[in-house]
Amino acid sequence: MTNTLYDALIAPHEANGSAFLVGDDGTTLTYANFMKRSAQMANLLVAAGVSPGDRVVVQAPKLADTVALFAGTVQAGAIYLPLNTAYTHSELRYFVEDARPALIVCDTKDEAPVTEIAKGVDARVLTLAGTSGGLSAAADAQPGKFATVPRGPDDLAALLYTSGTTGRSKGAMLSHKNLLSNAQVLTDLWRITSKDRLIHALPIFHTHGLFVAMNTALLAGAEVRLMAGFNLDAILEELPRSTLMMGVPTFYTRLLEYPRFGKSLTSSMRLFISGSAPLLSETHTTFEARTGHRILERYGMTETNMITSNPYEGDRVAGTVGYPLPGTEVKITDPDSGDILPVGQTGVIEVRGDNVFQGYWNMPEKTAEELRADGFFLTGDLATQDEDGRITIVGRAKDLIISGGYNIYPKEIEDVLNEINGVKESAVFGIPHADFGESVVAAVVPQDGTALDVELLKAKVETQLARFKHPRRYIPMHALPRNTMGKVQKNVLRQDFGG
């Protein structure tokens, strides 16, 4: 029996002397040395008491060794559980008590409080301290060979917790097959090869940075410029020597704020990809005008990996997320009956395929609610699908506003507001209303140096939308609340302005 994910992503690189990870300090780790480092990490995990099927919690900085720790966890047959480095110790306690890991890897500065949390589940704690000590130094003393633990396609490789904007955060169980199938499809669809050099400024505690970006690079043998985080100067410096970039919309809006960003800096680039949050149509068109590149937008979730993508060749239509990936079934259904809706009607996205997760950790009832017996997963995202299969996301079902019996989709209003001169971006949400059930509110961020003209907004909206869709209140804001992946947190807006 083989180890499905390890054998495909890491084992083929035993004799590969090409560069894999290039760090901020210029340090380069070749593929062959990364494979050796993976084995050292696997040996260290076993020495720390980790057995196949155990969870390994990682809340640590973005380093080459953090990536090697993921590979070593897979090689050792354990389950990798990355956590946002911004989570508080109180939040960490919930994840640890729910997942009950055998090992927690944290930053050196967090060792004392994390050790206290670990006592409750009898977990061991190691610190990731770069080359100066901790787990990295301990790994140096381990053998560079490891007898890979056999794991099949349906064995779990990772446990990723959802952001938990409503209710308890849920642990999505992802198998070797889930992760590998998606990496294979995306590598082929986006034509990633060993000739590519990827600018990687995304966090690696999230499916976008770890599984979409890193797994496709490993599968293709591409070089990765591993950045600790988004750094405008560093990215501008790397663009002329790179071919590929994956980012969130904020990355692209920040690049466009740099006056010299344009065709001369992006002439070597092959593809810009955006995800994790909606990309404004204005960003699409401005980016193309400045660089000649049309950003490729795709759509996915923690539970499903990637679901759709705009095409590599063909129209990348602004405001849409493209077509279902090969091997992935998508249907738009009535949220109440589950019936497939006619073309063009708004409904819930359901998805089925090898990319769809195995269920929620310790939540069989929630799993049964959202994962149908026939394998289709209810994403909770509202969308339309046109006659040729192209999908446009309308919003989250939980963000749907029902006012006076009418269904109101926030994105429709946001699209109108965002096209108005002087508006940088907007977020429309509902708050309780005694008569109508909910009232429509718009939070609007003006362009820099622009005062918000509410009367102008009202006038524009009145000419384009039915009266029941008109916001009853406009709130000027310096910035919209977002999570680490750039998604607007409408739950925060509802909480702050719901009174």
C-alpha positions in Angstrom: 0.0 0.0 0.0 1.2 3.5 -0.9 0.9 6.9 0.7 -1.4 8.6 -1.8 -0.5 12.2 -1.3 3.2 11.8 -0.4 3.9 9.5 -3.3 2.5 12.0 -5.8 3.7 15.3 -4.4 7.0 14.6 -2.7 8.5 11.2 -3.5 9.2 12.0 -7.2 11.7 14.7 -6.2 14.3 12.5 -4.6 16.9 13.4 -7.3 15.5 16.8 -8.2 18.2 19.4 -7.7 16.0 22.3 -8.9 15.1 25.1 -6.5 11.8 24.7 -4.7 11.5 27.2 -1.9 13.3 30.6 -2.0 13.0 32.6 1.2 13.0 36.2 2.0 16.6 36.0 3.0 17.6 34.4 -0.3 18.0 31.0 1.2 17.1 28.3 -1.4 15.9 24.8 -0.6 16.1 22.4 -3.5 13.4 19.7 -4.1 15.8 16.9 -3.1 16.7 18.7 0.1 13.1 19.4 0.8 12.4 15.7 0.5 15.2 15.0 3.0 13.8 17.7 5.3 10.4 16.1 5.1 11.9 12.8 6.3 13.6 14.5 9.2 10.3 16.1 10.2 8.6 12.7 10.0 11.2 11.1 12.2 10.9 14.0 14.7 7.1 13.6 14.8 7.4 9.9 15.5 10.0 10.6 18.2 7.5 13.1 19.7 4.9 10.3 20.0 2.8 11.0 16.9 1.2 7.9 15.5 -0.7 7.5 12.2 -4.1 9.2 12.4 -3.0 11.6 15.1 -3.6 15.3 14.7 -0.7 17.7 14.5 -1.8 21.3 15.3 0.5 23.9 13.8 0.1 27.6 14.7 3.5 28.9 13.5 5.2 31.4 11.3 5.4 30.9 7.5 8.8 29.3 7.0 10.3 26.6 4.7 10.3 24.3 7.7 6.6 24.9 8.2 6.0 23.6 4.7 8.4 20.7 5.4 6.4 20.0 8.6 3.3 19.6 6.5 5.1 17.1 4.2 6.5 15.2 7.1 3.1 14.9 8.7 1.7 13.4 5.5 4.7 11.1 5.3 4.2 9.9 8.9 0.5 9.2 8.2 -0.7 11.8 10.6 -3.3 14.6 10.1 -2.1 18.2 9.5 -4.1 20.9 11.3 -2.9 24.4 10.5 -4.3 27.3 12.4 -4.4 31.1 11.8 -1.5 32.7 13.6 -3.9 35.5 14.6 -6.1 33.2 16.7 -6.0 34.1 20.4 -5.1 31.5 23.1 -8.8 31.3 23.9 -9.7 30.4 20.3 -6.7 28.0 20.2 -8.1 26.2 23.3 -11.4 25.4 21.4 -9.5 23.9 18.5 -7.2 21.8 20.7 -10.0 20.5 22.9 -12.1 19.6 19.8 -9.3 18.0 17.7 -7.4 16.5 20.7 -4.0 16.5 18.9 -0.9 14.5 19.9 1.3 17.4 19.2 1.1 21.2 19.0 3.7 23.2 17.1 3.7 26.9 18.0 5.8 30.1 17.8 8.4 30.4 20.6 6.7 33.4 22.1 3.5 31.3 22.7 5.1 28.3 24.3 4.0 29.0 27.9 0.2 29.5 27.3 0.1 26.8 24.6 1.8 24.3 27.0 -1.0 25.1 29.5 -3.6 24.5 26.9 -1.9 21.2 25.8 -2.1 19.8 29.3 -5.8 19.5 29.0 -5.5 17.0 26.2 -2.2 15.4 27.1 -0.5 16.8 24.0 3.2 17.6 23.6 4.4 21.1 22.5 7.3 21.9 20.2 8.2 25.4 19.1 9.1 26.3 15.6 12.0 28.8 15.9 13.6 28.8 12.5 17.3 27.8 12.4 18.0 29.0 15.9 16.4 26.3 18.0 13.2 24.5 18.8 11.7 22.0 16.3 14.0 23.1 13.5 17.2 22.3 15.5 15.7 19.0 16.7 14.9 18.0 13.1 18.5 18.7 12.1 19.6 15.7 14.3 17.1 13.3 12.7 17.9 10.9 9.8 17.2 12.1 6.3 15.3 8.9 5.4 12.0 7.7 6.7 9.9 4.6 6.0 6.8 6.3 4.7 3.6 5.3 6.5 1.1 3.7 4.1 -2.1 5.8 3.7 -4.9 5.2 1.2 -7.0 7.7 -0.8 -9.8 7.9 1.8 -7.4 8.3 4.8 -7.4 11.8 6.3 -4.5 14.1 5.4 -5.7 17.4 6.9 -8.2 18.9 9.2 -9.1 22.5 8.4 -11.4 24.6 10.6 -13.9 27.0 8.9 -13.7 30.6 9.9 -16.8 30.2 12.1 -18.6 33.5 11.3 -21.8 31.9 12.6 -21.8 29.3 15.3 -19.0 27.0 16.2 -16.1 26.7 13.9 -16.3 23.3 12.1 -13.4 21.0 11.3 -13.5 19.9 7.7 -11.9 16.5 7.2 -9.9 16.3 4.0 -8.6 13.0 2.6 -5.5 12.3 0.5 -7.8 11.9 -2.5 -9.5 15.2 -1.8 -6.3 17.1 -1.8 -4.5 15.2 -4.6 -7.4 15.2 -7.1 -7.8 19.0 -6.8 -4.1 19.6 -7.2 -4.0 17.4 -10.3 -6.9 19.2 -11.9 -5.7 22.7 -11.2 -2.1 22.0 -12.3 -3.4 20.7 -15.6 -6.1 23.5 -16.1 -3.7 26.3 -15.2 -0.8 24.7 -17.1 1.6 24.8 -14.2 5.0 23.3 -15.0 8.5 23.1 -13.7 9.3 26.2 -15.7 7.0 28.3 -13.5 8.1 30.5 -10.7 5.3 31.2 -8.2 5.1 34.4 -6.1 3.7 33.0 -2.8 2.6 35.7 -0.4 -0.5 33.9 1.0 -0.7 32.4 4.5 -0.2 28.7 4.6 -2.8 28.0 7.3 -5.5 28.3 4.7 -6.5 26.0 1.8 -5.6 28.7 -0.8 -1.9 29.1 0.3 -1.2 25.6 1.4 -3.2 23.3 -0.9 -4.0 25.3 -4.0 -0.6 27.1 -4.3 1.8 24.7 -2.6 0.4 21.4 -3.7 0.2 22.4 -7.4 3.8 23.7 -7.2 5.0 20.4 -5.7 3.1 18.4 -8.3 4.5 20.4 -11.2 8.0 20.9 -9.7 7.7 24.7 -9.9 9.9 27.1 -8.0 8.2 29.0 -5.2 9.3 32.4 -3.9 8.1 32.0 -0.4 7.3 35.3 1.3 6.4 35.7 4.9 3.5 37.9 3.9 2.3 40.4 1.4 5.1 43.0 0.9 4.5 45.4 -2.0 8.2 46.2 -2.5 9.2 42.5 -2.5 6.5 41.5 -5.0 7.4 44.4 -7.3 11.0 43.2 -7.2 10.1 39.5 -7.9 7.6 40.1 -10.7 10.1 40.5 -13.5 11.7 37.1 -12.7 8.5 35.2 -12.0 5.7 33.7 -14.1 2.8 33.0 -11.7 1.0 34.7 -8.8 -1.9 33.5 -6.7 -3.5 36.1 -4.5 -6.6 37.6 -2.9 -8.2 40.7 -4.4 -6.4 43.0 -1.9 -3.1 42.0 -3.4 -4.2 43.3 -6.8 -5.7 46.5 -5.6 -2.5 47.3 -3.7 -0.4 46.6 -6.8 -2.6 49.0 -8.8 -2.0 51.8 -6.2 1.7 51.7 -7.2 2.1 54.2 -10.1 4.9 52.3 -12.0 3.0 49.0 -11.9 2.3 48.0 -15.5 3.4 46.1 -18.5 7.2 46.5 -18.0 7.0 44.8 -14.6 4.7 42.0 -15.7 6.1 41.1 -19.1 7.5 37.7 -17.8 4.3 36.8 -16.0 2.1 34.1 -17.4 -0.8 34.1 -15.1 -2.4 36.0 -12.2 -5.0 34.1 -10.2 -7.4 35.5 -7.6 -9.6 33.8 -5.0 -10.8 33.6 -1.4 -13.0 36.8 -1.9 -14.9 38.4 -4.8 -12.8 40.5 -7.2 -14.5 43.8 -8.2 -15.1 44.2 -11.9 -13.3 47.6 -11.7 -10.1 45.8 -10.5 -10.4 43.3 -13.5 -10.6 46.1 -16.1 -8.0 48.4 -14.5 -5.6 45.5 -14.1 -6.0 44.5 -17.7 -5.6 48.1 -18.9 -2.4 48.6 -16.9 -0.7 45.2 -17.5 -2.4 43.5 -20.5 -3.2 40.5 -18.1 -6.7 39.5 -17.3 -6.9 38.1 -13.8 -8.2 34.5 -13.6 -10.8 34.3 -10.9 -11.7 30.9 -9.3 -14.0 29.7 -6.5 -13.7 27.2 -3.8 -14.3 26.4 -0.1 -12.5 24.8 2.8 -14.8 21.8 2.5 -14.4 21.3 -1.2 -11.0 22.8 -2.3 -11.6 24.5 -5.6 -14.9 24.1 -7.4 -14.8 26.3 -10.5 -12.4 28.4 -12.5 -12.5 30.8 -15.3 -10.7 29.3 -18.3 -7.0 29.5 -19.1 -7.9 30.1 -22.7 -11.2 31.8 -23.5 -13.1 34.6 -21.8 -12.3 35.4 -18.2 -15.5 37.3 -17.4 -15.3 39.8 -14.7 -17.8 39.1 -11.9 -18.0 35.4 -12.6 -16.1 32.4 -11.3 -16.1 30.4 -14.5 -17.0 26.8 -15.0 -17.0 23.6 -12.8 -13.6 22.0 -12.8 -13.2 18.7 -14.7 -14.5 15.8 -12.6 -16.6 18.2 -10.4 -20.4 18.2 -10.6 -22.1 21.5 -9.8 -25.9 22.2 -9.7 -27.9 25.2 -8.6 -30.9 24.1 -6.5 -33.9 25.4 -4.6 -32.7 25.8 -0.9 -35.9 24.4 0.4 -36.8 21.5 -1.9 -33.4 20.7 -3.3 -34.8 20.7 -6.8 -32.5 21.8 -9.7 -33.5 25.3 -10.8 -33.9 26.5 -14.4 -31.0 28.3 -16.1 -30.5 31.8 -14.8 -32.4 31.4 -11.5 -30.7 32.0 -8.2 -30.2 29.1 -5.9 -27.7 27.3 -3.7 -24.6 25.8 -5.2 -24.3 22.0 -4.6 -21.1 20.2 -5.5 -20.0 16.6 -5.8 -16.6 15.1 -6.7 -13.3 13.7 -5.4 -12.5 17.2 -4.1 -15.4 17.2 -1.6 -14.5 16.6 2.0 -15.3 13.6 4.2 -17.5 15.5 6.7 -17.1 17.6 9.9 -15.0 16.5 12.7 -17.1 15.4 15.7 -20.2 16.8 14.1 -22.2 14.0 12.5 -25.5 15.9 12.7 -24.0 19.0 10.9 -22.4 16.7 8.4 -25.8 15.1 7.6 -27.3 18.6 7.2 -24.8 19.8 4.6 -23.5 16.6 2.9 -26.3 14.8 1.2 -26.5 11.0 1.0 -25.8 11.1 -2.7 -22.5 12.9 -2.1 -23.6 16.5 -3.0 -22.4 19.2 -0.6 -24.6 22.2 0.1 -22.1 25.1 0.0 -24.5 27.8 1.3 -23.4 30.0 -1.5 -26.1 31.5 -3.8 -25.4 31.7 -7.5 -26.8 31.6 -11.0 -25.6 29.5 -13.9 -26.0 30.5 -17.5 -26.7 28.3 -20.5 -23.1 27.5 -21.2 -22.4 26.6 -17.6 -20.7 29.7 -16.4 -21.3 30.5 -12.7 -21.8 33.8 -11.0 -21.8 34.0 -7.2 -24.6 36.2 -5.8 -23.7 35.9 -2.1 -23.9 33.7 0.9 -27.3 32.3 1.9 -26.9 33.6 5.4 -26.3 37.1 3.9 -29.6 37.0 1.9 -31.9 39.8 3.0 -35.6 39.2 3.3 -37.5 42.4 3.6 -41.3 42.6 3.3 -41.3 39.1 1.9 -38.9 40.0 -0.9 -35.6 38.2 -1.4 -32.8 40.8 -1.8 -29.3 39.7 -2.9 -26.7 42.1 -1.6 -24.3 41.7 -4.5 -26.8 43.2 -6.9 -26.9 46.4 -4.9 -23.1 46.4 -4.3 -22.5 46.1 -8.0 -24.5 49.3 -8.6 -22.8 51.2 -5.8 -19.3 50.1 -6.8 -19.8 51.6 -10.3 -20.5 55.0 -8.9 -17.6 57.5 -9.2 -16.1 58.2 -5.8 -17.0 54.7 -4.4 -14.1 52.4 -3.6 -16.1 49.5 -2.4 -19.3 48.6 -0.5 -21.0 45.9 1.6 -24.7 45.6 1.8 -26.3 43.7 4.7 -29.6 43.4 6.5 -30.5 44.4 10.1 -33.7 43.6 12.0 -36.8 45.8 11.2 -40.0 45.6 13.2 -42.3 45.9 10.2 -40.4 44.4 7.3 -38.4 41.8 9.1 -35.1 43.2 7.7 -33.9 46.6 6.5 -31.3 47.1 3.8 -28.1 48.9 4.9 -25.0 49.8 2.8 -21.6 50.3 4.3 -19.6 52.4 1.7 -15.9 53.1 1.5 -15.2 56.3 -0.6 -12.2 56.7 -2.8 -9.2 58.3 -1.0 -9.8 62.0 -0.5 -13.4 61.8 -1.6 -16.3 62.7 0.7 -19.3 60.4 0.6 -22.2 62.0 -1.3 -25.2 60.0 0.0 -27.7 61.9 -2.2 -25.7 60.9 -5.3 -25.7 57.3 -4.1 -29.5 57.4 -3.6 -30.1 58.9 -7.0 -28.0 56.3 -8.8 -29.6 53.4 -7.0 -33.1 54.7 -7.6 -32.6 54.7 -11.4 -31.3 51.1 -11.5 -33.0 49.1 -8.7 -36.6 48.4 -7.6 -37.6 50.4 -4.5 -37.6 47.4 -2.1 -33.9 47.0 -2.8 -32.9 50.5 -1.9 -30.7 50.8 1.2 -32.5 52.6 4.0 -29.2 53.8 5.4 -25.7 54.5 4.1 -22.8 54.2 6.4 -19.4 55.8 5.4 -16.4 53.7 6.5 -12.7 54.0 6.1 -12.4 50.3 5.5 -14.7 47.2 5.5 -14.0 44.6 8.2 -12.2 41.6 6.6 -10.8 38.3 7.7 -7.2 37.3 7.0 -8.1 36.0 3.5 -9.8 39.3 2.5 -13.4 38.3 2.9 -15.8 41.0 4.1 -17.2 40.0 7.5 -20.8 41.0 7.2 -21.5 39.3 10.5 -19.4 42.0 12.1 -21.3 44.7 10.2 -24.6 43.3 11.3 -23.4 43.1 14.9 -22.0 46.7 14.9 -24.9 48.4 13.2 -27.8 46.0 13.9 -29.0 48.1 16.8 
